[in-house]
């Protein structure tokens, strides 16, 4: 699995763990932007997710 795939899978898991709809996990935030901002590393998913939630 690529870094981007791992990043997106982690984001989706966190999104669903909050009880949010599976249909909206990739429609609310620009996860590609967050992936790029995290240095294109999967381990940045937790920080990216926290930043995205702060923007809501």
N, C-alpha and C positions, 0 to 999 in steps of 0.2 A: 504494500500500500504506500502511495506517495505521501510526502509531507502534507500536501494540500488535502488529500483524502483523509488522513488521520486527523488533521485540524477540523475539517468539516464534520467528521463523525463525532468528535468530542463536543463540538458546539451543539450538534443535534441532540446528543445524550443529555447535556446540561439543560437545553431548552425543554425537552420532554420531562426531565426530572422536576422542573418547576410547575408541571401540570399544564403547560401550554400546548396548543393544538399542533399536531404534526404537520398540518397543512400550512402553517405560518412560519415555521422555523427559518426558512430561507427567503421569506418575503419582507420581513420587518427591518432587517439590518443588512448592510453591505458587507457580508462576511469575507469576500475577496479583499476588500480594502483592509479589514482588520488583519487578515492573513499577511498581506504585504507589509503592514505596519509592524507586525511581530517578527519581521526578518525572515518570513517564509518558513517558519518553524512550527511544527505541530504542538510543541510544548508551550507555545504562547496562547493556546486556546483559552485557558482559564482566565488569564489577564484580559484577553480580548473580550471575553464574555462579560466579565465584570464591568469593563469600560462601556460596553454596549448597553448594559442595563442602567448604568448611571445616566445615559443619554435619553432614556425613555421619559 
